[in-house]
Amino acid sequence: MSATPHQPKVTEREARQVAEAAREQDWRKPSFAKELFLGRFRLDLIHPHPMPADEDAQRGEEFLAKLRDFCETKIDSARIEREARIPDETVNGLKELGALGMKIDTKYGGLGLTQVYYNKALTLVGSASPALGALLSAHQSIGVPQPLKLFGTQEQKDTYLPRCARTDISAFLLTEPDVGSDPARLATTAVPDGDDYVLDGVKLWTTNGVVADLLVVMARVPKSEGHKGGITAFVVEAGSEGVTVENRNAFMGLRGLENGVTRFHRVRVPAANRIGPEGAGLKIALTTLNTGRLSLPAMCVGAGKWCLKIAREWSAAREQWGKPVAFHEAVGAKISFIAATTFALEAVVDLSSQMADENRNDIRIEAALAKLYGSEMGWLMADELVQIRGGRGFETAESLAARGERAVPAEQILRDLRINRIFEGSTEIMHLLIAREAVDAHLSVAGDLIDPDKSLSDKAKAGVNAGVFYAKWLPKLVAGQGQIPGAYGEFRREVDLSPHLRYVERGARKLARSTFYAMSRWQGRMETKQGFLGRIVDIGAELFAMSAACVRAELLRKEGDHGREAYQLADAFCRQSRIRVEELFGRLWSNTDDLDRKVVKGVLSGTYAWLEEGVVDPSGEGPWIADATPGAAKRENVHRPIR
């Protein structure tokens, strides 16, 4: 599709350069996951399992108790699903509880919860209503509070954080009708005009945008005298003149989601509302997401726990051929998968969250892996629950209740969870983002070798540096602790988890060797091998999850809190995960990637158009992508602030 007049024309190389410039380049702190991809199993970075301070835990548990009571008595999930809207009184109740300010410091009127307890709160709220979980998460994880906490001036914090903590809902506006994960093509502009910027453009899928009071808006500042320009972040009052919410969008799931289309027409924003310098918008967005991404897998943990509860209760009550369906192996395997995966996913989220709180480790890869793994596994668990429930899994809760059965919203959780594989970076984009970080060490020493723009002298220098690096690194991938039978003996109990940790150590070295072989083979074409890179990342996610599960099991054993059962669940998860890892390793080199590319060319050229004959297309008329030409709004403003 050609660019519209207001749409920047961007080459593939320019788009990659914009994304690369927005990356946080340095690694000032150790990263367990980064080391894992480099073939180094640094168990010392996550074991013993980090723990919250006593005062943080007490404050967190006290709030969770109040929140649980609110969820049980004040949230009507069925009503939200039926009316496709969260009642105002429910949102106001959460405001009074302080839930808008869970992550905001107490000096600004917030609760000052740690990442661990913030995520536990989202797990709880998300289980009561995924739409409510999305509202709170979008407000605090990526809305105004987080970027201001990281990049805002003291004046901005004093002005906006007290509002966000108690009364004002915020939203994050980046996506546009023709701009998804390629921000180089961002079309919304912010033109300097005296002490203001003038915003023009259209933003799509603005979660919370319909009810928001404050917006974080990403817009392109044109380069001019005195202005560096580039994609820049602004705090915008949602009630400003020229801001119009043109549509409240409706979706497959999350029916209570207040998500819309927002138009800016000559909206004046004071320069004091700019977050950080001009051109820093994408870096601010990506840094905000580093820990913000943990909120989504936290809600997937809640979904897993609920799926396990329903699977247990239903499978014990439902009998087939003389015994409960749980004891039929075909169903039992699904229950085991849900139980083991829920345990591991909670381990991943809690470990990543605690590391974020301690701030000793760089967790950008861990958070991204948690988001990727949680969204994929959460969907699979919900799908298995629907299958376990059979026809009742496909039937709505309202219909079940109407004919006298328990109103179990299994089909709803499946619909609600589906967006998580797209939200805050689709699975495909997460694969590429994590892969870029995973091969960072290689590119830092050998990148100039495969860069077509580099001179011969640069390439020669890079060749020397790469030779030194690989001469030291490659021999370390040959042998390690994973080949010593007694290694990780502290995990040997009634159930022995030490073989799984030895497997992770061996797997990390094999993963690093595979990455090196691929770079040697494809060099500059490596970035186009998205199937290969996706499998590399998926292997890393499984190895990370296995590590987290074992470390959590040992923590629970030490605390005397279901330690024996935790070891059993960790063992089950690791055995299931190892089967997936072996399949992924096999598919690194034995796959249909090349053939798939040929088929795709045939599909797009119309070679297989005959295959589409014999059906009718029920789709309506209209363009594939809505016109987003800047200008005055032509539709009614459906903005609905909650007071």
Secondary structure by P-SEA (a helix, b strand, c coil): cccccccccccaaaaaaaaaaacccccccccaaaaaaacccccccccccccccaaaaaaaaaaaaaaaaaaaccccaaaaaaaccccaaaaaaaaaacccccccccccccccccaaaaaaaaaaaaaacaaaaaaaaaaccccaaaaaaccccaaaaacccccccccbbbbbbccccccccccccccbbbbbcccbbbbbbccccccccccccccbbbbbbcccccccccbbbbbccccccccccccccccccccccccbbbbbcccccccccccccccaaaaaaaaaacccaaaaaaaaaaaaaaaaaaaaaaaaacccccccccccaaaaaaaaaaaaaaaaaaaaaaaaaaaaaacccccaaaaaaaaaaaaaaaaaaaaaaaaaacccccccaaaaaaacccccaaaaaaaaacccccccccaaaaaaaaaaaaaccccccccccccccccaaaaaaaaaaaaaaaaaccccccccccccccccccccccccaaaaaaaaaaaaaaaaaaaaaaaaacccccccaaaaaaaaaaaaaaaaaaaaaaaaaaaaaaaccaaaaaaaaaaaaaaaaaaaaaaaaaaccccaaaaaaaaaaaaaacccccccccccccccccccccccccccccccccccccc
